[in-house]
Structure formats: C-alpha cells, structure tokens
Amino acid sequence: MLHELYSWLCEFAHPNFCSNRSAFDLDKETGRMVLRKGDEITEDHYQMLVTLSMSGDFLQWLMAQFDERVAQYFPDETPTAAAGSMG
C-alpha cells in the first residue's frame, strides 16, 4: 500500500501521468492526445483528488511516526546539518 500511494503521489507531483491525465484525453480512434478544453470536472478528477488527499494524510502520519522513532531510539542526539550543506 505504501509503495502504491508513494508511486501515485510521485506521478501526480511530477509533470507526467496524472498531470497529463488531467490536461489531455486520448482519442482512441486516431491515437492522439487531445487537449481538454472547457471547465468540466469529471469523476476522474474527483478520484485523483481523493487519492492525493489520502497520500498527503498518510505522509503526515508517516513523518510523525518517524519523528517518534527518532526521539525513542536516539534520545540524546541533537540534530545537525548534513556535512557539506550550505548554512
């Protein structure tokens, strides 16, 4: 499940499948991608937003779990900038 949500979020965030899916329709008869025009909102748009919302909620939960584990397993550590980073 994590891999599926992460993969979907990557596809949405980067200018490829989901962004293209929102902007273009496939004309199956001609094999062409046709720019969507008009302000119609389809069920696909709602489904993409639901999945994006689920992925965002899951990411927040995952980050909170990560912070808890770091505090649990490394209680005396002080976070420092990575070597070589600009600061």
MARBA-3410 file (N, C-alpha, C, O; in Angstrom, 1 decimal):
87
0.8,-1.2,0.0,0.0,0.0,0.0,0.9,1.2,0.0,0.6,2.2,-0.7 ~ 1.9,1.3,0.8,2.8,2.4,0.9,3.4,2.7,-0.5,3.5,3.8,-1.0 ~ 3.9,1.6,-1.2,4.5,1.8,-2.5,3.5,2.3,-3.5,3.8,3.2,-4.3 ~ 2.3,1.8,-3.4,1.3,2.3,-4.4,0.9,3.7,-4.2,0.8,4.5,-5.1 ~ 0.8,4.2,-2.9,0.5,5.6,-2.6,1.6,6.5,-3.0,1.5,7.5,-3.6
2.8,6.0,-2.7,4.0,6.8,-3.0,4.2,7.0,-4.5,4.4,8.1,-5.0 ~ 4.0,5.9,-5.2,4.1,5.9,-6.7,3.1,6.8,-7.3,3.4,7.6,-8.2 ~ 1.8,6.8,-6.7,0.8,7.6,-7.3,1.1,9.1,-7.0,0.9,9.9,-7.9 ~ 1.6,9.4,-5.8,1.9,10.8,-5.4,3.1,11.3,-6.3,3.0,12.4,-6.7 ~ 4.1,10.4,-6.6,5.1,10.8,-7.5,4.6,11.2,-8.9,5.0,12.1,-9.5
3.7,10.3,-9.3,3.1,10.5,-10.7,2.4,11.9,-10.7,2.4,12.6,-11.7 ~ 1.7,12.2,-9.6,0.9,13.4,-9.5,1.8,14.6,-9.4,1.5,15.6,-10.1 ~ 2.8,14.5,-8.6,3.7,15.7,-8.3,4.6,16.0,-9.5,4.9,17.2,-9.7 ~ 5.0,15.1,-10.3,5.9,15.3,-11.4,5.1,15.5,-12.7,4.0,14.8,-12.8 ~ 5.5,16.3,-13.6,4.8,16.5,-14.8,4.7,15.3,-15.8,5.3,15.3,-16.8
4.0,14.3,-15.4,3.8,13.2,-16.2,2.4,12.7,-16.2,1.5,13.4,-16.5 ~ 2.2,11.4,-15.8,0.9,10.8,-16.0,-0.3,11.6,-15.4,-1.2,11.9,-16.2 ~ -0.4,11.8,-14.1,-1.6,12.5,-13.6,-1.8,13.9,-14.1,-2.9,14.3,-14.4 ~ -0.7,14.6,-14.3,-0.9,16.0,-14.8,-1.4,15.9,-16.2,-2.2,16.7,-16.7 ~ -0.8,15.0,-17.0,-1.2,14.8,-18.4,-2.7,14.3,-18.4,-3.4,14.7,-19.3
-3.0,13.4,-17.5,-4.3,12.8,-17.5,-5.4,13.9,-17.2,-6.5,13.8,-17.7 ~ -5.0,14.9,-16.5,-5.9,16.0,-16.2,-6.0,17.0,-17.4,-7.1,17.6,-17.6 ~ -5.0,17.1,-18.1,-4.9,18.1,-19.2,-5.3,17.5,-20.6,-5.8,18.3,-21.4 ~ -5.2,16.2,-20.8,-5.4,15.6,-22.1,-6.4,14.4,-22.0,-6.5,13.8,-21.0 ~ -7.1,14.2,-23.1,-7.9,13.0,-23.3,-7.3,12.2,-24.5,-6.7,12.8,-25.4
-7.4,10.9,-24.4,-6.9,10.1,-25.5,-8.1,9.9,-26.5,-9.1,9.4,-26.1 ~ -7.8,10.3,-27.7,-8.8,10.0,-28.8,-8.4,8.6,-29.3,-7.5,8.5,-30.1 ~ -9.1,7.6,-28.9,-8.7,6.2,-29.2,-8.8,5.9,-30.7,-8.1,5.1,-31.3 ~ -9.7,6.6,-31.4,-9.9,6.3,-32.9,-8.7,6.8,-33.7,-8.2,6.2,-34.6 ~ -8.1,8.0,-33.3,-6.9,8.5,-34.0,-5.6,8.3,-33.3,-4.6,8.4,-33.9
-5.7,7.8,-32.0,-4.4,7.6,-31.3,-3.8,8.9,-30.9,-2.6,8.9,-30.6 ~ -4.5,10.0,-30.8,-4.0,11.3,-30.5,-4.4,11.7,-29.1,-5.4,11.3,-28.6 ~ -3.5,12.5,-28.5,-3.8,13.2,-27.2,-4.5,14.5,-27.5,-3.9,15.3,-28.3 ~ -5.6,14.8,-27.0,-6.4,16.0,-27.3,-6.5,16.8,-26.0,-6.9,16.3,-25.0 ~ -6.0,18.1,-26.2,-6.1,19.0,-25.0,-7.5,19.2,-24.6,-8.4,19.4,-25.3
-7.7,19.0,-23.3,-9.0,19.3,-22.7,-9.4,20.7,-22.8,-8.5,21.6,-22.4 ~ -10.5,21.0,-23.2,-11.0,22.4,-23.1,-12.3,22.5,-22.4,-13.0,21.5,-22.4 ~ -12.6,23.6,-21.9,-13.8,23.7,-21.1,-13.5,23.5,-19.6,-12.4,23.2,-19.2 ~ -14.5,23.8,-18.8,-14.3,23.7,-17.4,-15.0,22.5,-16.7,-15.3,22.5,-15.5 ~ -15.2,21.4,-17.5,-15.9,20.3,-17.0,-15.0,19.5,-16.0,-13.8,19.4,-16.1
-15.6,19.1,-14.9,-14.9,18.3,-13.9,-15.5,16.9,-14.0,-16.8,16.7,-13.9 ~ -14.7,15.9,-14.1,-15.2,14.5,-14.3,-14.9,13.7,-13.0,-14.3,14.2,-12.1 ~ -15.5,12.5,-13.0,-15.3,11.6,-11.9,-13.8,11.3,-11.7,-13.3,11.2,-10.6 ~ -13.0,11.3,-12.8,-11.6,11.1,-12.7,-10.9,12.1,-11.9,-10.0,11.9,-11.1 ~ -11.3,13.4,-12.0,-10.7,14.5,-11.3,-11.0,14.3,-9.8,-10.1,14.5,-9.0
-12.2,13.9,-9.4,-12.5,13.7,-8.0,-11.7,12.6,-7.5,-11.2,12.6,-6.3 ~ -11.6,11.5,-8.2,-10.8,10.3,-7.8,-9.4,10.7,-7.6,-8.7,10.2,-6.6 ~ -8.8,11.5,-8.4,-7.4,11.9,-8.3,-7.2,12.7,-7.0,-6.3,12.6,-6.3 ~ -8.2,13.6,-6.7,-8.1,14.4,-5.5,-8.3,13.6,-4.2,-7.6,13.9,-3.2 ~ -9.1,12.6,-4.3,-9.3,11.7,-3.1,-8.0,11.0,-2.9,-7.5,10.9,-1.7
-7.4,10.4,-3.9,-6.1,9.7,-3.7,-5.0,10.7,-3.3,-4.2,10.3,-2.4 ~ -4.9,11.9,-3.8,-4.0,12.9,-3.3,-4.2,13.2,-1.9,-3.2,13.3,-1.1 ~ -5.4,13.4,-1.5,-5.7,13.6,0.0,-5.3,12.5,0.8,-4.7,12.7,1.9 ~ -5.6,11.2,0.4,-5.1,10.1,1.2,-3.6,10.0,1.3,-3.1,9.7,2.4 ~ -2.9,10.3,0.2,-1.5,10.2,0.2,-0.9,11.3,1.1,0.1,11.0,1.8
-1.5,12.5,1.1,-1.0,13.6,2.0,-1.2,13.2,3.4,-0.3,13.5,4.2 ~ -2.4,12.7,3.8,-2.6,12.3,5.1,-1.7,11.2,5.6,-1.2,11.2,6.7 ~ -1.4,10.3,4.7,-0.5,9.2,5.0,0.9,9.7,5.2,1.6,9.2,6.1 ~ 1.3,10.6,4.4,2.7,11.2,4.6,2.8,11.9,5.9,3.8,11.8,6.5 ~ 1.8,12.7,6.3,1.8,13.3,7.6,2.0,12.3,8.7,2.8,12.5,9.6
1.2,11.2,8.7,1.2,10.2,9.7,2.6,9.5,9.7,3.2,9.3,10.8 ~ 3.2,9.3,8.5,4.5,8.6,8.4,5.6,9.5,9.0,6.4,9.0,9.7 ~ 5.5,10.8,8.7,6.5,11.7,9.3,6.4,11.8,10.8,7.4,11.8,11.5 ~ 5.2,11.8,11.3,5.0,11.8,12.8,5.6,10.5,13.4,6.2,10.6,14.4 ~ 5.4,9.4,12.8,5.9,8.1,13.2,7.4,8.1,13.2,8.1,7.6,14.1
8.0,8.7,12.2,9.4,8.8,12.0,10.0,9.6,13.2,11.0,9.3,13.8 ~ 9.4,10.8,13.4,9.9,11.7,14.5,9.8,11.0,15.8,10.7,11.1,16.7 ~ 8.7,10.2,16.1,8.6,9.5,17.3,9.7,8.4,17.5,10.3,8.3,18.6 ~ 10.0,7.7,16.4,11.0,6.7,16.4,12.4,7.3,16.7,13.2,6.7,17.4 ~ 12.7,8.4,16.0,14.0,9.1,16.2,14.1,9.5,17.7,15.2,9.2,18.3
13.1,10.1,18.2,13.1,10.5,19.6,13.3,9.3,20.6,14.0,9.4,21.6 ~ 12.6,8.2,20.2,12.7,7.0,21.0,14.1,6.3,21.0,14.6,5.9,22.0 ~ 14.6,6.2,19.8,15.9,5.4,19.7,17.1,6.3,19.8,18.2,5.7,20.0 ~ 17.0,7.6,19.6,18.2,8.5,19.7,17.8,9.6,20.6,17.9,10.8,20.2 ~ 17.5,9.4,21.9,17.0,10.5,22.8,18.1,11.5,23.1,17.7,12.7,23.4
19.4,11.2,23.0,20.4,12.1,23.4,21.0,12.8,22.2,22.0,13.6,22.3 ~ 20.5,12.5,21.0,21.1,13.1,19.8,20.6,14.5,19.5,19.4,14.7,19.7 ~ 21.4,15.4,19.1,21.0,16.7,18.7,21.1,16.8,17.1,22.1,16.5,16.6 ~ 20.0,17.1,16.5,20.0,17.2,15.0,21.0,18.2,14.6,21.1,19.3,15.1 ~ 21.8,17.9,13.6,22.8,18.8,13.0,22.6,18.8,11.5,22.1,17.8,10.9
23.1,19.8,10.8,23.0,19.9,9.4,23.9,18.8,8.8,25.0,18.5,9.4 ~ 23.6,18.3,7.6,24.4,17.3,7.0,25.7,17.9,6.6,25.8,19.1,6.2 ~ 26.8,17.1,6.6,28.1,17.6,6.3,28.1,18.1,4.8,27.5,17.5,3.9 ~ 28.7,19.3,4.6,28.8,19.8,3.3,27.6,20.6,2.9,27.5,21.2,1.8 ~ 26.5,20.7,3.7,25.4,21.5,3.4,25.6,23.0,3.6,26.5,23.4,4.4
24.9,23.8,2.9,25.1,25.2,3.0,24.3,25.7,4.2,23.2,25.2,4.4 ~ 24.8,26.6,5.0,24.0,27.0,6.1,24.4,28.3,6.5,23.8,28.8,7.5
END
